Amino acid sequence: MIALAPWQTLLDSLGWLVAQIYELIPNYGVTIILLTVLIRLVLLPLGIKQVRSMQHMQIIQPKVKQIQQKYKQNKQKQQEETMKLYKEYGVNPFSGCWPVLLQFPILIAMYSVLRYPQHPIHIPVDSELYAVVIQQIPQTMPDGTPIVSQAQINELTEGGELPGPTSGTSFLGMNLLCSASNAGNPDAQLGDKVSVAGGESVDLQYPVDCGNSVPDRIPYYIFAALMFGTTFYQQRQMQKASPPGAASSQQQALLKVMPLMFGVFGIFFPAGLVLYWTTSNAWQIGQQYFMLKTRPTAEQMAATANAKGNSADGAPRKKGFMASMTERAEQQRAQREAAKRKPGTRKPGKPKKDPGKPGSGGGNGGGDPKKRPKR
């Protein structure tokens, strides 16, 4: 667990939000779906920018190839002309990276919040969601003593208090605290490490009800397959929107491996997290579908970039990242060209001899004849 204070604050905030949604709709699966929609709405501007950036790159790709072919012997000139092209059409090649990069910390945060048992727990202890979770994953004994040993859990198991009821965390025949690897196993356990006095950590294993027959596994496997399938389709959808040749062989290999990787995650991740990722994929697929149907033309891009260059009163706007980079590159090139044209500059090497000076070897006979020694 990452012990940084800002990270813990983020986890506690997500846990609080999950608990608040559960208070309104006491269904854990619906709560996760609504939380996913809220997260996707927050990321919507970045998602739109990502798709638009890929469309713009695809439109100007022929022009980029022309520049590369024209200046293939001059990489510096090639870069300058490419940046000038980006500026002309208002394209930022880096804007498509942020939504992809943001998904991974959000996924890790959701895993930390939706995974049980967890120490510390990230949902408010006075919430209804906390009450239904501790029925299966108790934090304390009936007398209020904190659970810090496996013997205490065994005592609760022998007394018939564990595994607890799953009514508060069940959805479509699944206990969302369980994973597909635990499904249908009557001896399923969920584990976590807890710190005790002296700085030691103890591994605690809680028995949970994840079903006890083969049919109980079916919904878990279906959602794991949906997680794999939606990830694969979403990646294919983005590949079609990407300009030809824009992705390197390493990137293409990563796009092929990612669905398989998330398919494996779908087997071992809690079903609640699988539900979150599948819902997020479904949202993104729909969003990309409608975005990819509307494709701007090169003329529209140039007009939009020109309109953004000036405000309503005609005053120039503050330059963006790409515009600043392009302007800086042009200034450096102008300085280099000015230095080459500057009069009086000499190439490095031997100093030029003055023919008028004695002994310089210039003129007639190499200097003043009066000062030459007689033979």
N, C-alpha and C positions, 0 to 999 in steps of 0.2 A: 504494500500500500504506500502510495506516495504521501509523504508526511508534510509537504509544503502547505502552509496556511491558506494561500489562495485556492489551491486545488481542493482542500478539505471544505472550504467555503462553497465552492462550486458544487461539490457532491451533496453537501447539506441543503443547498438551495434546490437542487433537483429533487432530493428526497422530500423536502417540504412541499414542492409543487405536486409531486405524485400523491402525497397524502391529502392535499387540498382537493385535487380532482376526485380522489376516492371518496371524500366526504360527500361530494355532490352526486356521484354515480358509484355506488358501492359494488362495482364489478371490476376486478383487477385487470382483466383483459381489455375492457373498454377504456379503462383508465390509461393503460399503456398506449392504446391507439390514439386517444385524444392528446396525450403528451407528445407523441410522434408528430401529429399534425401541427401542434404549436411550435415544435422545433423546426419543422419544415417551413412554416410560415415566416419564422424569424430569418431563416436562411434563403428565403425566396428571392430577394434582390440579388444575392450572390449566384444563385442557381440560374437566374435569367441572364446575368452577365456572363456566366460560363458558357451557356449555349450560344449566345450572341457572339461571343469572342470566337468560338469555334466556327460559326457560320462565316464571320468576317474573314477569318484566316483562310477558309476554303475558297472564298470568292477571289481574294487577291493572290492566291497561290500561283496562278499562271504568271502574274507579273513578278513575283518573287523569283520564280525559276528563270525568267528572262534576265533579271538582274544578275543572278548567279552565273548564268551562261556568259553574259556580256563582260563581267568583271571577274572571271574565274581565275585570272592570274594576279588579281589585286584584291586580297581579302579585306583590307581596310576600306577601300572604296566600295566594295560589295556591301559591307556592313553599314556604311554611311548612307548609301542609296536605299537600302532596305529600311532603315529607320526613317528616312524621308518619306518612303512609301507608306509606312505605318502611320506617320503623322498626317499625310494627305487624306487617308481614309479613316482616320480616327480609331485605329486598331491598337489594342494593348495585348501583346501575346502572352503576358503573364497573368491576365485577369482570369483565365480559365483554370488556374491551378488552385486557387484558394478554396472553392467549395470541396474539392477532393481532399485537400489537406485537412480541412476542418472536420470532415466526417470521422476521422480516426480518433482524435481526442474526445469527441462526443460519444463515440461508440465505447471507448474505455470508461468514460464517466458513467454511461448508462449501465455498463457491466458492473461497475462498483456499487451502483445504487440498487440494481435489481437482483444482485446475487446474494443468496442467503445460505448459510449464516454469514454474518459479517460483524467484525469488531473494529472500530465502533459502528453502530448502526446509524444510517443516515436519514432515517425518517423520524419525525417528532414522536417522543415517547407517549405523548398524550393524545395521539391520533387514533382513529378507528383502524387504519391500515396496520399500525403497530400492534394493535390488539389481536388482529387476525393472524399476523405473522408469528407472534410469540406463542400462539397455540401450537404451532409446529416446531418453532425454533425458539424455545424459551431462553431468556437471558438470565433468569434467576430461578431459584427453587421456590416452592410454595411459601416458605417463610421469609422470602426476600433476600436470601443469601445469594450472591453472584455465583454463577456456574463457571468454575475454573478447572474442573477435572472431569475426566471421562466417567469416573465412579458416580458422580452426581447424575449424569445423563442415564447411566445404567440403572440407577435407582428409580428414576422417573419411568424408564421403559418397563422395568419389572412391576412397577405399581400400576401399569396400564394407562399412564398419562401420555405416553408417546408410543407410536406416532399420533399427532393430534389431528383434528378434523381439517379437511382441505376446502371447506365450503367458501372461505373468504378469498382463496387464491385460485379457484378452478375456472377454466374457460374452455368451452368446446371439448369437454372430456379430458382436459389436461390439467395437471397441477403445475402452474406456471413457475413454481420454485424448482421443479425437477427438469432434468435434461432428457433427451432421447436415449442417452446411454443408460439412464436409470429407469426408464419406462418399463412397466410390466414386471419389475423386480420386487418381490415382496420383502427383500432384505436391503432395499436401497437406503443409502445413507448420504447425507450432505455434510461436508467437513469444513473446518476453518481453524486457524491458529489464533489463540488468545494469549496475551501477555499476562503473566502472573508476577507475584512478588519475587524480587531478586533478578529481574530482567529476563527470566526464562520465558519461552513460549510453549504452550501445550496444544497439541492437535486434538480438537474435539470433533466427534462424529455423531450426528443426530440421525436417528431413524425417521424416515419420512414416507408418506403414502404416495407412491408414484404408480399405483396399479399393481396387479398381481397376475395378469394373464396376457397372452399375445395380443388380443384385440385392444387392450389398453395402450399398446405401443403405437397403434395406427395413427392417431392424430399427431403425435410427436414426429413421426416419420414424414407425414404429409407436410408439416410446417418446415421441417428441415429441407425437404425437397423444394418447397416454395422459396425458401431462402436462397438455395442454390440457383434455381431457375430464374428468379427475378434479378439476381445479381448478374447472371450470365446475359440475360436479355438487355439489361440496362447498359452493360459494358458494350455489347454489340451495337446498341442504339447510338452510343457516343462515338464509336469507331466510324460509323457511317457519316456522322456529322463532322468528323475530323478531316482536314485537308489531306489528300493523298501524299504519302511519304512524310507526313509531319511526325509520326511516331517512329522512334528508333526500334531496332530489333529487340532491344532489352525491354522497352515499353510495351511492345506487342506481346512479348512473352509474359510480362506481368499481367496484362489484361486477360491472358488465357489462364494464368494460374490463380488469379483472384477468385473467380467463381468456385474453383475446386477448393481453395483455402476456406472460403466461407461455407461451403458445403460441409467440410469437416467441422468447422466451428458450430454449425447447426446441430451436430450430433452431441457435442459436449457442452455447449452453452445452455444456460437455463432457458426454458421455453418462453419465459417472459421477454428475454433479450432477442430470441429468434422472432417473436411476434413484432417487436419494435423494428428490427432490421427489415423484415419482410414488408411491413407497412411503409417504412421509409422508401424502400425500393419501388413499391407500387405508386407512391406519390410522385417520385422522381420520373418514373416511366411515363406517367400521364402528363406531367409538366413538360418533359422533353418532347412528347408527341405533339402537343399543341404549339410548342415553340418552333419545332422543326418544320411544321406546316407553313409557317410564315417566314419566308426567306427574303431578306432585303437584297436589293440590287447594288451594284457598284456605284451607280449614280446616286442612289439614296444615301449610301454610306458617305460619299464625298460631300454631299449637301449637308448631311447631319454634322460631319466633322467641321465644315466651314461655319455652320450656324453656332456650334459650340465654341468656336474660336473667338466670337465677339458677343458681348452682352446686348440687351435690347436697345441700349442707347448708343451702340456702336463702339463702346470702349472695349479694349481687349481683355479677355478673362485671364485669370491666373493659369499659368501653364501647368499641364499635367506631367506625369512622370516621363512618358515617351517623348513629349514635346521638348522637355528640358534636356533629355539625353540627346535628341537629334540636334538641338541648337548648340549644345556643348561640343558635339562632334564636328559640326560645321565651323565653329569658332576655332577649334584646334587645327583643322585643315587649312583655314584661311591664314592662321599664324605661320604655319609651316611654309605655305606658298609665298607669303610676304618675306619670310626670312631668306628664301631662295632668290628672290628678285632684288633684295636689298643691295645697293651698289657698294663696292669696296670690300665685300666679303670674300675671303680667300678660302680655298680648299685646304684642309690640313696637309702639311708636308713641308718641304724645304722653303725658306723665305725667298721671295723673289729678289734678284740682285738688281742694284741700280746701275745702269750703264754709265752714268755720269761720274761715278765715284772711282777713285784710283783703286787698282787691283781687282776691280770687279770682273774683269774679263770682257767688258762690253766696249762699245765704241770702236775706234780705229787703233788697233795695236794694243788695246788693253790699258787705257788710261792716258795721263798727260805725258807727252813725249819728252818734255823738259826734265821730268823727274825720273826718267828711265836711266839706269846706269850705262855708262859708255862701255863698249866692248873693245 
